[in-house]
Structure formats: C-alpha cells, structure tokens
Amino acid sequence: MESLKSFINNNGLKRFIIFGIIVLALYLLRSMINLILITFIFSFLMDRLVKLVLSRFKLNRKLTVVSLYLAIIGMLSIGITKYLPLIVSEISQLFTQVESFYTQKHDNIVITYMVQMLETNEISKYLEQGFAFLLQYFSDVSHIAVQVMLSLILSLFFLLEKPKLVEFTMKFKYSKIADFYNEIEYFGKKFVQTFGKVIEAQFVIALVNCTLTTLALWIMGFPHLMGLSILIFLLGLIPVAGVIISLIPLSTIAYSLGGFIQVFYILIVIMVIHAIEAYILNPKLMSSKTDLPVFYTFIVLIFSEHFFGVWGLIVGIPVFVFLLDVLGVKNNPPKTPVKAA
C-alpha cells in the first residue's frame, strides 16, 4: 500500500502524466493551433517590445501598449490595402520565372545536370509547394486577416491586464488543483524561456537577413524585390535549411540576369550574410540554447514539417529545444572525473 502511494505521489510520474494531458489537449485543439501560436508569438514579442520601450522612457504602461498596437494595426492596414496586391503579383511572376527556367531546355551541361538533380531529389516540388503556399496565404486575405485580428485583440487584452491576470492566476496555486497548477506553471515558464526566446531570436535574425539580402539584391539589379524580400524573410524563420532553400530561386534569377558570374556574386552575398548570422547574431541572440548539430536540425525540420506542415518548419526547432529543456538535457553536461588506475 505504501509503495502504491509513493508511486502515485512520484513527482516525475505526475509531471509526465500532466504533460501528456497538455499534449492531448493541444491535439484536440489542433484546428485552432494557428490562432494559439500566432497569439502566443504576438503576446511574447509585444511584451518584449513594451518592456524595451518602458526601460528607456518613463511612460504609462497601458498607454504604451495601446500606442504600439495602434501603430502595428495601422502598418498592417496600409500593407494589406496598398502593398498586398503588388506582393501577390510579384510572387506570381517570381514563381512563373523560376518555373519557366526549370521547364525549358538548357545548352549548358552544368545547368542541365543541376536541373536533373533537383528533379531527382524532388526539391523543385518542395519549392513549388512553397510558392503555392505563399500565394494561397497572401491571396486568402479574409482567412488570415481574421486570425491575425483575433490574435492581436487577444494579445492586446493579455498585455493590458497582465498584472491582474498574473494575480488572478496565482489563486489556483492555493486551490484544490494546486498540483496541476504547479506543473502547468513549470511547463509555462520553460516554454517561455525556450520557445519564446528562440522564436524572438529567429524573428530578429530573419529580419536582419532579409534587410541585408534585399539591399544586396537591389544593388545587383534583381527584379521582384518586394516578393523576394517576403520570401527571404519567411525562409529566414527556418533555421539552417531556410538559407539553403532560398539559394534555389536566387541562383535561378541570378543566372537569368548575368550567367554564372552573377550566381557567384549571389553565393558570396549569402555566405557573408550567413557568416554574420552564425558568428554575430546567433551567439548574441540565441546564446547556447540552440547549439544543435546540423544533422539534428535537419531531422527535426523533416519530422516537424511532416506532422505539422509549414508551421512545423518555423516552430519545430523551438519546440525541440523546449523538450530538451524539460528533459534536463544540458549543452555542457558536468564532466565525470576520471579515476586514476
């Protein structure tokens, strides 16, 4: 009887069961996963932005939150009404240009071999799916607008009432479901410290990469800059693989513009920007949280894309890092002393 009680009261078992319940709940709510993820990302990033503004200027918190949200809603409104049709048009033209390049015959042996290799490995199919995904999402304005607006409203109310929400939620700590609350609190803190921080870092890195790459493409005279910048930003949210995938359309357009010399230039640009990301941005923004081998990164991306679709490419690595943190996997485990013979 005592052994049964100790088994039931085992903290590790209790944590595992509650984690399973959370996973099951998210699975049952999978149709709302887009809204949940977008709301969390908005809330986390806006909370960081509010803290940054308040740390530099002594302003009223609620006024700061409302002002920042009004600014973002204003920019989104201008972007949707003024630039969205242009972006859709440019992405369509970009896709047509890349598709025509791969379908036409080439006299160059190297290009012919590369096209055959891409077809063999079905990379062109993934590229086509990626463009189709962009077109579908940018064309279906109403569906995205509803999700984004709901997420903005939810995150706005969350930030406006954050102190009150924290105070109210703390009451569960002393209720009859205190054990359940403690585990939820534990996983919530872990999730924010890992998933939230990694998403924030990926967002900043993608923004910097997009700005630098778009500037380089503008200097090199690339067409469809707006469509390319959106594509580069979205691919920049995918760790490691995003850079490799972006090389396919960029190299294709570069070859169409100026042959192999232009492809060489674009490879140099991508290498320099990737070096800035690897040696400057990653160490500062991600620290050692995502110090994953490239093999692990690709395996996680492949599986997460298979199970969660395009979202899996963006959130796969942050979720994996969160799981590593929960399991207590350290980047620098303590070294066991070697006993002298």
Secondary structure, 3 states (H helix, E strand, C coil): CHHHHHHHCCHHHHHHHHHHHHHHHHHHCHHHHHHHHHHHHHHHHHHHHHHHHHHHCCCCHHHHHHHHHHHHHHHHHHHHHHHHHHHHHHHHHHHHHHHHHHHCCCCCHHHHHHHHHHHHCCHHHHHHHHHHHHHHHHHCHHHHHHHHHHHHHHHHHHHHCHHHHHHHHHHHHHCCCHHHHHHHHHHHHHHHHHHHHHHHHHHHHHHHHHHHHHHHHHHCCCCCHHHHHHHHHHHHCCCCHHHHHHHHHHHHHHHHHHHHHHHHHHHHHHHHHHHHHHHHHHHHHCCCCCCCCHHHHHHHHHHHHHHHCHHHHHHHHHHHHHHHHHCCCCCCCCCCCCCCC
